Amino acid sequence: MSQNTVKSILVVGAGPAGLVTAKTFLHHPATTSKFNVTIFEAAERVGGMWRATADEEGDKCSPHMRTNLSRFTVAFSDLPWQDVKLADMHGFSKPDHPPMFPKAHQVGQYLDAYAKKYIRSEVLVLNRKVTATKLSSRSNTNARIWEVASFDCVAKEEHNDTFDYIIVASGFFDRASGHYGGLDPAVEPRILHSSKFREVNQLVQLPGDIVVVGGGISGSEAAATAAGQLADARYKPSEEEHPAWTASKIYHIANRPFYCLPRYLPIDPYDASIQSYNLSPYFLPLDLVLYNLSRRGDGPIHAANGQVPPEKAKKAHDYIRSLAGGDQRDVAGFHLASKPNQTELPAFTGISDTYMEFVRSGVIVPVRGRATAVRQGANGLLEVEAHQQEPWKLTDKQLTILTGIAGVIGATGFQVHLDYLPSEVKQALGYDPGNERVPFLLSHGSISNPEVPELAFVGFYEGPYWGVMEMQARLVAHNWAVGSLPQQYAEVEDVQKSVRKATTDRLNDVAQFWMGDYVGLVDEFARDLHLQRKDAGFGGQKGPIFPARYPGLEPNQSSVIQEVLDLLSDSQNKCRFVPAAAFRAMQGIWDLKRKIDSRKTTSPGGTFQGTAQFNPRAPTDSAFSAEYLYIETGAFTMDNGYAFPTSKRYIYRFCEVDDEISAWFVLPDNHTVERIFHTLTFEPPNNKEKGWLAKGTHWCDPDDYTSSYEFRFRGANLHSFGISYDVVGPQKDYTTDAWYTRPVGGLDLDKLEV
């Protein structure tokens, strides 16, 4: 092919979508000799929203935010996480054990490694912001060409270039969106979008409560993050006086109920043989559970996106409830639970390990409604109005006014702004600036529009998955190089038209992410590209999907597939992820009853009854991933009838690297770790009427302690758990048997003062 036939492509953005697009065109045999690729990235480094280092502020998220999906899904098919040398904020190498749910700055390191491996330095132009484009006709031909104006953010120079094609890979989520009515200028600084929220003290100059506006993933995550900071300030070892805001509540305003799922989910939550929940289910990271081919049957899989019919919505509610262990009424009544008629509408979800137990403990208070106004209130604090709307109206009280508010976090989504596209191109794409969910009308998979064949999109849809982005890039490359894709990629998709109309008409049957069928999209795209899914080891069309199961023409990353197969085996045979699931579910408030049987006449036994709290705080040792300050209070009644108040404290820790829970003694200051008590070793029960079992030992000179735990699950959550100690020695000789159960009925939110 002569040089004159080589076409030029501009990829806008060097986040995940831009990098995988450039890599695809640079390395696919069908495109390497046909296209020259250039990436313009406005920032100083690659990574998009993930680019911040550990000691930076971050753009659209904190660099310390953990991903909601595991490293198997937040990855591309041709770069295993094990090949990425992760470094901490000081530049030191971490052990070769990538976290299951990486932090945002670690994702940035992954993308930097991906760029270094696959993208030549001359392809990538950093600090270059696209400011305007024009689609012009070539002289003496029917072809058109893009005239692109850009700005060098370092040299402060303007540039003008021409390209045959443009690929928009700068993301669907551009500018923060917020709807609070007319805002007093004095109020605006007290409102932070969730993408900018990092610390509670950003908002709280005066003692007061915090409001989070918006449900689902961002809202639950922001509320849980704020609540976690309150808990850490209250329970961490410190000689300083607690900040006044540690006593604050987090009011979470959401228009509709939603389920909040933790990061580890049960594979087999329900046992049909006993018509009840499995007390000892096996666990996996949530994406390896949710995105499983086994749930899609044996035939060809097609993407099911858009509006959700009632029967399909109800099945989704039933499935999510089986994972969550119920409809959440035990935690917050109907404030977070869908009523029977509402299960005919799509189920919405959040993802958080801590949110639900902060609700149970009263730190987070769900408020049903849509925030319609934020205004100045008394004593320098704010007032926030929330209006309930049908069909989500919960009570006859349509208006709720929250007072004494120190600050507001708006998890209100983003707006799309492709300002550099000319108005005639936007018009050809069917641009509707009033519709944030479907601003442009594109073909199947949100890839292109036949009216502007010189333009393509990668990662331009709500909630884009990396595996879908990789497939979209392959489809665009195949289309421009070969031009032999099914008709559905050459015309505007009817689903997009119907979703746009439904959202414009404010219908309630549109899914939380209308293009959210990850399994369907990836498998359908692969079939259209004639890519062979890797099924060896999974038994055919079974098991979880992830990018490494759909390799292109690059060498197959079989190490990732083998790692997932090993995890699937270990979850069934080695109790893998059970400690993580159990530790997460221990958080919060428990009713506690303990029986002590003494074998020494000089030390009478008795019973203890009270309350136990597993209070989350930031780990006080970097070797651990999570930590609780355990506090129990109540009354001990001796066998002789004498009763007196008593309390006890421990520290419980979880180590992700070793998949272990450990208990530690506390120093007299009641907050600081002293020494190890025991580490738990898990084992499966010998019958279905038992939960997961764990044991630990401790020698406390001169006596021996043997600890026995039983964790009884209901879905992802603990129904109850027990701890027994058998203590034998010259000084002590007794056994204890304690059972922890959740407070009956959960938190009565209707009785909370608002």
Secondary structure, DSSP 8 states (H G I E B T S, - for coil): --GGG-EEEEEE--SHHHHHHHHHHHH-TTTTTTEEEEEE-SSSSS-GGG---TTS--SSS-TT-B-SS-TTTSS-TT--GGGS--B-TTS-B--S---SS-BHHHHHHHHHHHHHHHS-GGGEE-SEEEEEEEEEE-TTSS-EEEEEEEEETTTTEEEEEEESEEEE-S-S--EE----SS--TTTGGGEEETTT---GGGT-SSS-EEEEE--HHHHHHHHHHHHHHHHHHHHS--SS---GGGG--EEEEESS--EEE-SEEESS-EETTTTEE-SS--EEEHHHHHSBGGGG-SS------SB--HHHHHHHHHHHHHHHTSSSHHHHGGGSS--GGGGGS---EEE-SSHHHHHHTTSEEEEESEEEEEEE-GGG-EEEEEE--TTS--SS--EEEEEEEEEEEE---EE---TTS-HHHHHHTT--TT-SS-SS--BTTS---TT-TTEEESS-SSS--HHHHHHHHHHHHHHHHT----GGGSSB-HHHHHHHHHHHTT-S-B-SSTT--HHHHHHHHHHHTT-----TTTTSS-SB--GGGS--SS---HHHHHHHHHHHHHHHHS-TTHHHHHHHHT-EEEEEEEEEEES-TTS--EEEEEEEEEEEE--SSTT-SEEEEEEEEEEEEETTS-EEEEEEEEEEEEETTTTEEEEEEE-TTSSSEEEEEEE-EEE--SSTTS-EEEEEEEEETTEEEEEEEEEEEETTEEEEEEEEEEEESSS-EEEEEEEEE--TT---GGGS--
